[in-house]
Amino acid sequence: HGAMCISYSGRCLLSNYLVGRDANQGACTHPCRWKYSVVEEKRPGEYMPVYENERGTYIFNSKDLCMIEHMDDVLNSGIDSLKIEGRMKSIAYVATVVNAYRMALDAYWQSLAAGTPYQLDSALLQELDRASHRPYTTGFALGLGATPYQAPESAAYIGEGTIGAVVLSYDPQQGRGIIEQRNKFALGDTLSILSPGDVGRTLMVEGLWDLEGTPRQDTPHPRERLILACHASLRPGDILRIIGI
């Protein structure tokens, strides 16, 4: 799952060649996502844009691989390990994607043990849509041409959620948690809860205070620790994502 770089021969070398940052050591500058122009051999200095329409094109831009809908085929193929591409990604991205695939794997083995047909929980697909990503494809896994591999019209990311805070502690008796801010959110916003082995739960921000007990309307200060009113069960390390950003 994730950005397809190594699947296309040579593209990982672009970063090292152009700017000296080695993609195979986690320092890729993603030059495969940049816009390019063409120079004809006998016309040096004449830069001709490569375009499909007035917006231009990203001729090297691959879609992101996503095989979660085909985990039964993947696991029956005889492989020993799975890879999720997480270089240069946030903790929210890695946590979201790993959690979704972990739950899909567990569900597959549980259905196999029970002798029942495996069916992917649609909530896991929604989780992957909330992670910052490019349009998804199955790459070469289902045969050539099964889904388009390239997204030449844009290198923009898609994503329905960004990390709002990380849970530090939770008191179920008071229904309050201590959180550390990551991005700005406010009273009335809806946050989705990312917790190991658990997807689909949300909470509405009904109360916020600083650690001295002063009421707050929003969270403008980076990494500030705050008190959050929350009657949904939380665990330390849980991530609260802002839906719609």
Accessible surface in RSA format (square Angstrom, percent):
REM  Atomic radii and reference values for relative SASA: ProtOr
REM  Chains: A
REM  Algorithm: Lee & Richards
REM  Probe-radius: 1.40
REM  Slices: 20
REM RES _ NUM      All-atoms   Total-Side   Main-Chain    Non-polar    All polar
REM                ABS   REL    ABS   REL    ABS   REL    ABS   REL    ABS   REL
RES HIS A   1    18.63  10.2   0.79   0.5  17.84  45.6   1.70   1.8  16.93  19.7
RES GLY A   2     1.31   1.6   0.00   N/A   1.31   1.6   0.32   0.9   1.00   2.2
RES ALA A   3    16.74  15.4   9.08  14.0   7.66  17.4   9.08  12.8   7.66  20.3
RES MET A   4    13.78   7.1   8.92   5.9   4.86  11.6   6.21   5.3   7.57  10.0
RES CYS A   5    15.35  11.6  12.07  13.5   3.28   7.7   5.80  14.7   9.56  10.3
RES ILE A   6   122.17  69.5 104.67  78.0  17.50  42.2 105.71  76.1  16.46  44.7
RES SER A   7    57.83  48.9  29.97  40.0  27.86  64.2  15.51  33.0  42.32  59.3
RES TYR A   8    36.01  16.8  32.63  18.6   3.38   8.8  34.22  25.7   1.79   2.2
RES SER A   9   118.66 100.3  81.47 108.7  37.18  85.7  52.58 112.0  66.08  92.6
RES GLY A  10    41.33  51.0   0.00   N/A  41.33  51.0  25.14  69.0  16.18  36.2
RES ARG A  11    47.41  19.9  41.60  21.2   5.81  13.8  12.06  16.5  35.35  21.4
RES CYS A  12    12.24   9.3   6.79   7.6   5.44  12.8   8.81  22.3   3.42   3.7
RES LEU A  13   114.31  63.7 113.68  81.3   0.63   1.6 113.82  79.9   0.49   1.3
RES LEU A  14    42.35  23.6  41.55  29.7   0.80   2.0  42.35  29.7   0.00   0.0
RES SER A  15     0.36   0.3   0.36   0.5   0.00   0.0   0.36   0.8   0.00   0.0
RES ASN A  16    64.81  44.7  56.17  54.3   8.64  20.8   8.65  20.8  56.16  54.3
RES TYR A  17   184.27  86.0 153.73  87.5  30.54  79.5 113.74  85.5  70.53  86.9
RES LEU A  18    83.02  46.2  51.72  37.0  31.30  78.7  53.90  37.9  29.12  78.4
RES VAL A  19    75.94  50.0  43.22  39.1  32.73  78.9  53.74  46.7  22.20  60.2
RES GLY A  20    56.60  69.8   0.00   N/A  56.60  69.8  25.32  69.5  31.28  70.0
RES ARG A  21   103.88  43.6 101.50  51.7   2.38   5.7  41.60  56.9  62.28  37.7
RES ASP A  22    39.27  27.5  36.31  36.1   2.95   7.0  12.28  28.9  26.98  26.9
RES ALA A  23     0.32   0.3   0.25   0.4   0.07   0.2   0.25   0.3   0.07   0.2
RES ASN A  24    94.68  65.3  64.04  61.9  30.63  73.8  25.69  61.8  68.99  66.7
RES GLN A  25   149.38  83.5 113.99  83.3  35.39  84.3  40.49  86.2 108.90  82.6
RES GLY A  26    30.33  37.4   0.00   N/A  30.33  37.4  14.77  40.5  15.56  34.9
RES ALA A  27    32.82  30.2  30.75  47.4   2.07   4.7  32.82  46.2   0.00   0.0
RES CYS A  28    11.89   9.0  10.94  12.2   0.96   2.2   3.07   7.8   8.82   9.5
RES THR A  29    33.63  23.9  15.72  15.9  17.91  42.7  22.95  30.8  10.69  16.2
RES HIS A  30    48.41  26.5  48.32  33.6   0.08   0.2  22.82  23.5  25.59  29.8
RES PRO A  31     2.22   1.6   2.22   2.0   0.00   0.0   2.22   1.8   0.00   0.0
RES CYS A  32    10.76   8.1  10.73  12.0   0.03   0.1   0.68   1.7  10.08  10.9
RES ARG A  33    17.84   7.5  13.28   6.8   4.56  10.9  10.21  14.0   7.63   4.6
RES TRP A  34   100.20  40.2  95.53  46.2   4.67  11.0  85.11  45.4  15.09  24.5
RES LYS A  35   120.11  58.6  95.38  58.5  24.73  58.9  57.14  51.4  62.97  67.1
RES TYR A  36    55.96  26.1  44.56  25.4  11.40  29.7  49.66  37.3   6.30   7.8
RES SER A  37    59.73  50.5  32.80  43.8  26.93  62.0   6.81  14.5  52.91  74.1
RES VAL A  38    74.11  48.8  71.08  64.4   3.03   7.3  74.11  64.4   0.00   0.0
RES VAL A  39    66.38  43.7  40.97  37.1  25.41  61.2  40.97  35.6  25.41  68.9
RES GLU A  40    60.12  34.5  55.44  41.9   4.68  11.1  34.74  67.2  25.38  20.7
RES GLU A  41   157.24  90.3 126.56  95.7  30.68  73.1  54.12 104.7 103.12  84.2
RES LYS A  42   175.41  85.6 147.56  90.5  27.85  66.3  96.19  86.6  79.22  84.4
RES ARG A  43   124.43  52.2 120.59  61.5   3.84   9.1  20.56  28.1 103.87  63.0
RES PRO A  44   109.00  79.4  88.53  80.7  20.47  74.4  89.87  74.2  19.13 118.9
RES GLY A  45    55.01  67.8   0.00   N/A  55.01  67.8  27.56  75.6  27.46  61.5
RES GLU A  46    94.89  54.5  89.60  67.8   5.29  12.6  37.78  73.1  57.11  46.6
RES TYR A  47   158.27  73.9 130.40  74.2  27.87  72.5  85.93  64.6  72.34  89.2
RES MET A  48    76.73  39.7  76.14  50.4   0.59   1.4  41.43  35.2  35.30  46.8
RES PRO A  49    90.61  66.0  78.75  71.8  11.86  43.1  79.01  65.2  11.61  72.1
RES VAL A  50    37.79  24.9  29.17  26.4   8.62  20.8  33.08  28.7   4.71  12.8
RES TYR A  51   142.73  66.6 118.00  67.1  24.73  64.3  69.66  52.3  73.07  90.1
RES GLU A  52   120.55  69.2  85.26  64.5  35.29  84.0  38.12  73.7  82.43  67.3
RES ASN A  53    52.68  36.3  43.21  41.8   9.47  22.8  26.69  64.2  26.00  25.1
RES GLU A  54   164.32  94.3 119.80  90.6  44.53 106.0  74.47 144.0  89.86  73.4
RES ARG A  55   144.41  60.6 130.92  66.7  13.49  32.1  64.82  88.6  79.59  48.2
RES GLY A  56    12.65  15.6   0.00   N/A  12.65  15.6  10.91  29.9   1.75   3.9
RES THR A  57     4.73   3.4   2.47   2.5   2.26   5.4   1.57   2.1   3.16   4.8
RES TYR A  58    43.68  20.4  43.61  24.8   0.07   0.2  10.99   8.3  32.69  40.3
RES ILE A  59    66.32  37.7  50.60  37.7  15.72  37.9  53.47  38.5  12.84  34.9
RES PHE A  60    57.53  28.8  57.26  35.5   0.28   0.7  57.26  34.7   0.28   0.8
RES ASN A  61     0.23   0.2   0.23   0.2   0.00   0.0   0.00   0.0   0.23   0.2
RES SER A  62     1.80   1.5   1.78   2.4   0.02   0.0   0.43   0.9   1.37   1.9
RES LYS A  63    32.45  15.8  32.45  19.9   0.00   0.0   5.87   5.3  26.58  28.3
RES ASP A  64     0.48   0.3   0.48   0.5   0.00   0.0   0.00   0.0   0.48   0.5
RES LEU A  65    44.73  24.9  44.73  32.0   0.00   0.0  44.73  31.4   0.00   0.0
RES CYS A  66    12.99   9.8   7.00   7.8   5.99  14.1   1.56   4.0  11.43  12.3
RES MET A  67    21.49  11.1  21.49  14.2   0.00   0.0  21.49  18.3   0.00   0.0
RES ILE A  68     0.01   0.0   0.00   0.0   0.01   0.0   0.00   0.0   0.01   0.0
RES GLU A  69   105.09  60.3  83.05  62.8  22.04  52.5  11.30  21.9  93.79  76.6
RES HIS A  70    48.05  26.3  47.75  33.2   0.30   0.8  30.25  31.2  17.80  20.7
RES MET A  71     1.89   1.0   1.89   1.3   0.00   0.0   0.48   0.4   1.42   1.9
RES ASP A  72    52.04  36.5  52.04  51.8   0.00   0.0   8.37  19.7  43.67  43.6
RES ASP A  73    82.47  57.8  74.28  73.9   8.19  19.4  22.02  51.8  60.46  60.3
RES VAL A  74    23.51  15.5  19.74  17.9   3.77   9.1  23.51  20.4   0.00   0.0
RES LEU A  75    34.02  18.9  15.35  11.0  18.66  46.9  15.91  11.2  18.11  48.7
RES ASN A  76   109.45  75.5  76.20  73.6  33.25  80.1  27.90  67.2  81.54  78.8
RES SER A  77    75.96  64.2  33.62  44.9  42.34  97.5  43.82  93.3  32.14  45.0
RES GLY A  78    62.93  77.6   0.00   N/A  62.93  77.6  39.15 107.4  23.78  53.3
RES ILE A  79    82.49  46.9  55.97  41.7  26.51  63.9  63.27  45.6  19.21  52.1
RES ASP A  80   150.18 105.2 108.52 108.0  41.66  98.5  40.42  95.1 109.76 109.5
RES SER A  81    92.10  77.8  70.76  94.4  21.33  49.1  43.63  92.9  48.46  67.9
RES LEU A  82    72.40  40.3  39.09  28.0  33.31  83.7  41.88  29.4  30.52  82.1
RES LYS A  83   137.32  67.0 118.97  73.0  18.35  43.7  92.41  83.2  44.91  47.8
RES ILE A  84    48.38  27.5  25.85  19.3  22.53  54.3  25.85  18.6  22.53  61.1
RES GLU A  85    16.36   9.4  15.85  12.0   0.50   1.2   9.14  17.7   7.22   5.9
RES GLY A  86    25.46  31.4   0.00   N/A  25.46  31.4  11.72  32.2  13.74  30.8
RES ARG A  87    73.88  31.0  61.24  31.2  12.64  30.1  51.08  69.8  22.80  13.8
RES MET A  88   103.84  53.8  54.95  36.4  48.88 116.4  57.86  49.2  45.98  60.9
RES LYS A  89    45.58  22.2  17.25  10.6  28.33  67.5  16.33  14.7  29.25  31.2
RES SER A  90    61.84  52.3  46.35  61.9  15.50  35.7  47.23 100.6  14.62  20.5
RES ILE A  91   106.70  60.7  99.99  74.5   6.70  16.2 103.15  74.3   3.55   9.6
RES ALA A  92    11.76  10.8  11.39  17.6   0.37   0.9  11.64  16.4   0.12   0.3
RES TYR A  93     7.20   3.4   4.42   2.5   2.78   7.2   6.51   4.9   0.69   0.9
RES VAL A  94    58.99  38.8  58.91  53.3   0.08   0.2  58.99  51.3   0.00   0.0
RES ALA A  95    35.19  32.4  24.57  37.9  10.62  24.2  33.61  47.3   1.57   4.2
RES THR A  96     2.16   1.5   1.98   2.0   0.19   0.4   0.04   0.0   2.12   3.2
RES VAL A  97     0.00   0.0   0.00   0.0   0.00   0.0   0.00   0.0   0.00   0.0
RES VAL A  98    69.62  45.8  68.86  62.3   0.77   1.8  68.93  59.9   0.69   1.9
RES ASN A  99    14.33   9.9  10.43  10.1   3.89   9.4  10.58  25.5   3.75   3.6
RES ALA A 100     0.12   0.1   0.00   0.0   0.12   0.3   0.00   0.0   0.12   0.3
RES TYR A 101    13.64   6.4  13.64   7.8   0.00   0.0  13.50  10.1   0.14   0.2
RES ARG A 102   117.52  49.3 115.39  58.8   2.13   5.1  52.95  72.4  64.58  39.1
RES MET A 103    42.69  22.1  37.57  24.9   5.11  12.2  39.41  33.5   3.28   4.3
RES ALA A 104     0.14   0.1   0.00   0.0   0.14   0.3   0.14   0.2   0.00   0.0
RES LEU A 105    25.09  14.0  25.09  17.9   0.00   0.0  25.09  17.6   0.00   0.0
RES ASP A 106    55.69  39.0  53.19  52.9   2.50   5.9  14.99  35.3  40.70  40.6
RES ALA A 107    39.90  36.7  35.05  54.1   4.84  11.0  36.57  51.5   3.33   8.8
RES TYR A 108    12.63   5.9  12.63   7.2   0.00   0.0   7.17   5.4   5.46   6.7
RES TRP A 109   124.47  49.9 120.34  58.2   4.13   9.7 107.50  57.3  16.97  27.5
RES GLN A 110   122.64  68.6 114.34  83.6   8.30  19.8  47.15 100.4  75.49  57.3
RES SER A 111    15.30  12.9  11.19  14.9   4.11   9.5  13.25  28.2   2.05   2.9
RES LEU A 112   104.60  58.3  87.54  62.6  17.06  42.9  90.69  63.7  13.91  37.4
RES ALA A 113    95.45  87.8  51.63  79.7  43.83  99.7  64.04  90.2  31.42  83.2
RES ALA A 114    72.66  66.8  36.98  57.1  35.68  81.2  48.58  68.4  24.08  63.8
RES GLY A 115    69.74  86.0   0.00   N/A  69.74  86.0  36.78 100.9  32.96  73.8
RES THR A 116    74.25  52.8  65.01  65.9   9.24  22.0  57.17  76.8  17.09  25.8
RES PRO A 117   126.89  92.5 101.70  92.7  25.20  91.6 113.32  93.6  13.57  84.4
RES TYR A 118    45.01  21.0  16.69   9.5  28.32  73.7  16.57  12.5  28.44  35.1
RES GLN A 119   158.24  88.5 137.41 100.4  20.83  49.6  42.71  90.9 115.53  87.6
RES LEU A 120    34.35  19.1  15.69  11.2  18.66  46.9  16.30  11.4  18.05  48.6
RES ASP A 121    76.87  53.8  66.01  65.7  10.86  25.7  31.14  73.3  45.73  45.6
RES SER A 122    85.10  71.9  76.24 101.7   8.86  20.4  43.57  92.8  41.53  58.2
RES ALA A 123    26.33  24.2  21.58  33.3   4.75  10.8  25.13  35.4   1.20   3.2
RES LEU A 124     3.69   2.1   3.69   2.6   0.00   0.0   3.69   2.6   0.00   0.0
RES LEU A 125    55.88  31.1  54.95  39.3   0.92   2.3  54.95  38.6   0.92   2.5
RES GLN A 126    82.71  46.2  79.56  58.1   3.14   7.5  20.48  43.6  62.23  47.2
RES GLU A 127     2.32   1.3   2.32   1.8   0.00   0.0   0.52   1.0   1.80   1.5
RES LEU A 128     0.96   0.5   0.96   0.7   0.00   0.0   0.96   0.7   0.00   0.0
RES ASP A 129    56.23  39.4  56.04  55.8   0.20   0.5   7.81  18.4  48.43  48.3
RES ARG A 130    18.33   7.7  16.14   8.2   2.19   5.2   0.20   0.3  18.13  11.0
RES ALA A 131     5.67   5.2   0.01   0.0   5.66  12.9   5.67   8.0   0.00   0.0
RES SER A 132    51.61  43.6  47.75  63.7   3.86   8.9  36.21  77.1  15.40  21.6
RES HIS A 133     6.44   3.5   6.44   4.5   0.00   0.0   0.49   0.5   5.95   6.9
RES ARG A 134     5.73   2.4   5.73   2.9   0.00   0.0   0.47   0.6   5.27   3.2
RES PRO A 135    40.66  29.6  36.83  33.6   3.83  13.9  40.66  33.6   0.00   0.0
RES TYR A 136    55.97  26.1  33.25  18.9  22.72  59.1  33.34  25.1  22.63  27.9
RES THR A 137     4.17   3.0   0.08   0.1   4.09   9.8   4.17   5.6   0.00   0.0
RES THR A 138    12.99   9.2  12.99  13.2   0.00   0.0  12.99  17.4   0.00   0.0
RES GLY A 139     1.83   2.3   0.00   N/A   1.83   2.3   1.83   5.0   0.00   0.0
RES PHE A 140    99.35  49.7  81.56  50.5  17.79  46.3  81.66  49.5  17.69  50.6
RES ALA A 141    64.79  59.6  20.93  32.3  43.86  99.8  34.11  48.0  30.68  81.3
RES LEU A 142    77.91  43.4  45.85  32.8  32.07  80.6  52.59  36.9  25.33  68.2
RES GLY A 143    34.31  42.3   0.00   N/A  34.31  42.3  32.36  88.8   1.96   4.4
RES LEU A 144   155.41  86.6 123.70  88.5  31.71  79.7 123.89  87.0  31.52  84.8
RES GLY A 145    62.97  77.7   0.00   N/A  62.97  77.7  34.04  93.4  28.93  64.8
RES ALA A 146    50.48  46.4  12.21  18.8  38.26  87.0  25.42  35.8  25.06  66.4
RES THR A 147    42.60  30.3  41.39  42.0   1.21   2.9  42.37  56.9   0.23   0.3
RES PRO A 148    92.93  67.7  80.94  73.8  11.99  43.6  92.24  76.2   0.69   4.3
RES TYR A 149    41.58  19.4  38.58  21.9   3.00   7.8  38.37  28.8   3.21   4.0
RES GLN A 150    53.00  29.6  45.48  33.2   7.52  17.9  40.89  87.0  12.11   9.2
RES ALA A 151     1.11   1.0   0.64   1.0   0.47   1.1   1.11   1.6   0.00   0.0
RES PRO A 152    33.95  24.7  33.95  30.9   0.00   0.0  33.95  28.0   0.00   0.0
RES GLU A 153    77.70  44.6  70.64  53.4   7.06  16.8  35.84  69.3  41.86  34.2
RES SER A 154    42.80  36.2  39.38  52.6   3.42   7.9  28.93  61.6  13.88  19.4
RES ALA A 155    17.25  15.9  10.36  16.0   6.88  15.7  11.04  15.6   6.20  16.4
RES ALA A 156    67.64  62.2  50.75  78.3  16.89  38.4  60.81  85.6   6.82  18.1
RES TYR A 157    97.10  45.3  68.66  39.1  28.44  74.0  60.66  45.6  36.44  44.9
RES ILE A 158    81.81  46.6  77.01  57.4   4.80  11.6  81.81  58.9   0.00   0.0
RES GLY A 159    32.52  40.1   0.00   N/A  32.52  40.1   6.35  17.4  26.17  58.6
RES GLU A 160    78.66  45.2  76.10  57.6   2.56   6.1  27.78  53.7  50.88  41.5
RES GLY A 161    13.32  16.4   0.00   N/A  13.32  16.4   0.19   0.5  13.12  29.4
RES THR A 162    41.57  29.6  36.24  36.7   5.32  12.7  19.28  25.9  22.28  33.7
RES ILE A 163    19.68  11.2  18.99  14.1   0.69   1.7  18.99  13.7   0.69   1.9
RES GLY A 164     0.00   0.0   0.00   N/A   0.00   0.0   0.00   0.0   0.00   0.0
RES ALA A 165     0.00   0.0   0.00   0.0   0.00   0.0   0.00   0.0   0.00   0.0
RES VAL A 166    19.69  13.0  19.69  17.8   0.00   0.0  19.69  17.1   0.00   0.0
RES VAL A 167     1.24   0.8   0.00   0.0   1.24   3.0   0.00   0.0   1.24   3.4
RES LEU A 168    56.90  31.7  40.01  28.6  16.89  42.5  42.41  29.8  14.50  39.0
RES SER A 169    48.63  41.1  48.50  64.7   0.13   0.3  36.59  77.9  12.04  16.9
RES TYR A 170    39.81  18.6  12.25   7.0  27.55  71.7  10.13   7.6  29.68  36.6
RES ASP A 171    54.52  38.2  50.93  50.7   3.59   8.5  25.48  60.0  29.04  29.0
RES PRO A 172    94.94  69.2  73.02  66.6  21.92  79.7  73.32  60.5  21.63 134.4
RES GLN A 173   165.36  92.5 130.64  95.5  34.72  82.7  50.61 107.7 114.75  87.0
RES GLN A 174   122.79  68.7  99.96  73.1  22.82  54.3  33.40  71.1  89.39  67.8
RES GLY A 175     2.82   3.5   0.00   N/A   2.82   3.5   1.31   3.6   1.52   3.4
RES ARG A 176    93.04  39.1  90.56  46.2   2.48   5.9  11.36  15.5  81.68  49.5
RES GLY A 177     2.08   2.6   0.00   N/A   2.08   2.6   2.08   5.7   0.00   0.0
RES ILE A 178    50.68  28.8  50.65  37.7   0.03   0.1  50.65  36.5   0.03   0.1
RES ILE A 179     0.00   0.0   0.00   0.0   0.00   0.0   0.00   0.0   0.00   0.0
RES GLU A 180    18.86  10.8  18.86  14.3   0.00   0.0   0.15   0.3  18.71  15.3
RES GLN A 181     6.61   3.7   6.61   4.8   0.00   0.0   0.04   0.1   6.57   5.0
RES ARG A 182    62.81  26.4  40.77  20.8  22.04  52.5  18.78  25.7  44.03  26.7
RES ASN A 183    59.40  41.0  56.12  54.2   3.28   7.9  10.26  24.7  49.14  47.5
RES LYS A 184   120.95  59.0 104.88  64.4  16.06  38.2  58.58  52.7  62.37  66.4
RES PHE A 185     4.59   2.3   0.00   0.0   4.59  11.9   4.59   2.8   0.00   0.0
RES ALA A 186    32.33  29.7  32.33  49.9   0.00   0.0  32.33  45.5   0.00   0.0
RES LEU A 187    63.43  35.3  43.42  31.1  20.00  50.3  43.63  30.6  19.79  53.3
RES GLY A 188    45.05  55.6   0.00   N/A  45.05  55.6  27.11  74.4  17.94  40.2
RES ASP A 189    48.92  34.3  45.26  45.0   3.66   8.7   9.02  21.2  39.90  39.8
RES THR A 190    53.21  37.8  46.45  47.1   6.76  16.1  27.76  37.3  25.45  38.5
RES LEU A 191     0.00   0.0   0.00   0.0   0.00   0.0   0.00   0.0   0.00   0.0
RES SER A 192     0.73   0.6   0.73   1.0   0.00   0.0   0.54   1.2   0.19   0.3
RES ILE A 193     2.40   1.4   0.17   0.1   2.23   5.4   0.17   0.1   2.23   6.1
RES LEU A 194     7.63   4.2   5.15   3.7   2.48   6.2   5.21   3.7   2.42   6.5
RES SER A 195     2.33   2.0   1.68   2.2   0.65   1.5   0.83   1.8   1.49   2.1
RES PRO A 196    97.67  71.2  85.84  78.2  11.83  43.0  89.23  73.7   8.44  52.4
RES GLY A 197    50.26  62.0   0.00   N/A  50.26  62.0  23.22  63.7  27.03  60.5
RES ASP A 198    39.21  27.5  36.79  36.6   2.42   5.7  16.05  37.8  23.16  23.1
RES VAL A 199    22.37  14.7   4.88   4.4  17.49  42.1   5.50   4.8  16.87  45.8
RES GLY A 200    48.08  59.3   0.00   N/A  48.08  59.3  20.31  55.7  27.78  62.2
RES ARG A 201    76.51  32.1  71.64  36.5   4.87  11.6  60.12  82.2  16.38   9.9
RES THR A 202    64.72  46.0  43.76  44.4  20.96  50.0  13.78  18.5  50.94  77.0
RES LEU A 203    15.38   8.6   7.19   5.1   8.20  20.6  15.38  10.8   0.00   0.0
RES MET A 204   106.95  55.4  93.99  62.2  12.97  30.9  66.71  56.7  40.24  53.3
RES VAL A 205     1.69   1.1   0.00   0.0   1.69   4.1   0.00   0.0   1.69   4.6
RES GLU A 206   127.58  73.2  93.89  71.0  33.69  80.2  33.25  64.3  94.33  77.0
RES GLY A 207     7.45   9.2   0.00   N/A   7.45   9.2   7.45  20.4   0.00   0.0
RES LEU A 208     3.27   1.8   0.00   0.0   3.27   8.2   0.00   0.0   3.27   8.8
RES TRP A 209    49.23  19.8  49.23  23.8   0.00   0.0  31.65  16.9  17.58  28.5
RES ASP A 210    24.49  17.2  24.49  24.4   0.00   0.0   5.33  12.5  19.16  19.1
RES LEU A 211    92.10  51.3  65.06  46.5  27.03  68.0  65.20  45.8  26.89  72.4
RES GLU A 212   148.47  85.2 111.31  84.2  37.17  88.5  63.77 123.4  84.70  69.2
RES GLY A 213    41.22  50.8   0.00   N/A  41.22  50.8  24.31  66.7  16.90  37.9
RES THR A 214    72.91  51.9  69.05  70.0   3.86   9.2  47.96  64.4  24.95  37.7
RES PRO A 215    94.42  68.8  80.10  73.0  14.32  52.1  80.20  66.2  14.22  88.4
RES ARG A 216    38.11  16.0  34.62  17.6   3.49   8.3  19.35  26.4  18.76  11.4
RES GLN A 217   125.57  70.2 120.22  87.9   5.35  12.7  57.56 122.5  68.01  51.6
RES ASP A 218    38.62  27.1  38.62  38.4   0.00   0.0   1.06   2.5  37.56  37.5
RES THR A 219     0.30   0.2   0.23   0.2   0.07   0.2   0.30   0.4   0.00   0.0
RES PRO A 220    60.59  44.2  37.88  34.5  22.71  82.6  40.13  33.1  20.46 127.2
RES HIS A 221   100.32  54.8 100.14  69.6   0.18   0.5  59.91  61.7  40.41  47.0
RES PRO A 222   113.43  82.7  95.59  87.1  17.83  64.8  96.03  79.3  17.40 108.1
RES ARG A 223   143.33  60.2 131.82  67.2  11.51  27.4  53.89  73.7  89.43  54.2
RES GLU A 224    42.32  24.3  34.05  25.8   8.28  19.7  25.58  49.5  16.74  13.7
RES ARG A 225   122.79  51.6 116.15  59.2   6.64  15.8  23.82  32.5  98.97  60.0
RES LEU A 226     0.00   0.0   0.00   0.0   0.00   0.0   0.00   0.0   0.00   0.0
RES ILE A 227    28.90  16.4  28.90  21.5   0.00   0.0  28.90  20.8   0.00   0.0
RES LEU A 228     0.00   0.0   0.00   0.0   0.00   0.0   0.00   0.0   0.00   0.0
RES ALA A 229    20.42  18.8  17.91  27.6   2.51   5.7  18.26  25.7   2.16   5.7
RES CYS A 230     4.92   3.7   0.00   0.0   4.92  11.6   4.92  12.5   0.00   0.0
RES HIS A 231   155.76  85.1 123.57  85.9  32.19  82.3  83.87  86.4  71.89  83.7
RES ALA A 232    28.27  26.0  15.12  23.3  13.15  29.9  24.50  34.5   3.77  10.0
RES SER A 233    73.83  62.4  67.56  90.2   6.27  14.5  39.58  84.3  34.25  48.0
RES LEU A 234     8.54   4.8   0.00   0.0   8.54  21.5   0.49   0.3   8.05  21.7
RES ARG A 235   120.84  50.7 120.81  61.6   0.03   0.1  57.00  77.9  63.84  38.7
RES PRO A 236    96.97  70.7  75.53  68.9  21.44  77.9  76.01  62.8  20.97 130.3
RES GLY A 237    50.54  62.3   0.00   N/A  50.54  62.3  30.87  84.7  19.67  44.1
RES ASP A 238     2.11   1.5   1.51   1.5   0.60   1.4   0.56   1.3   1.55   1.6
RES ILE A 239    10.44   5.9  10.42   7.8   0.02   0.1  10.42   7.5   0.02   0.1
RES LEU A 240     0.00   0.0   0.00   0.0   0.00   0.0   0.00   0.0   0.00   0.0
RES ARG A 241     5.07   2.1   5.07   2.6   0.00   0.0   4.25   5.8   0.81   0.5
RES ILE A 242     6.36   3.6   6.36   4.7   0.00   0.0   6.36   4.6   0.00   0.0
RES ILE A 243    60.01  34.1  41.51  30.9  18.50  44.6  41.51  29.9  18.50  50.2
RES GLY A 244    65.02  80.2   0.00   N/A  65.02  80.2  30.90  84.8  34.12  76.4
RES ILE A 245   112.97  64.3  86.71  64.6  26.25  63.3 108.89  78.4   4.08  11.1
END  Absolute sums over single chains surface
CHAIN  1 A    13476.5      10329.3       3147.2       7695.0       5781.5
END  Absolute sums over all chains
TOTAL         13476.5      10329.3       3147.2       7695.0       5781.5
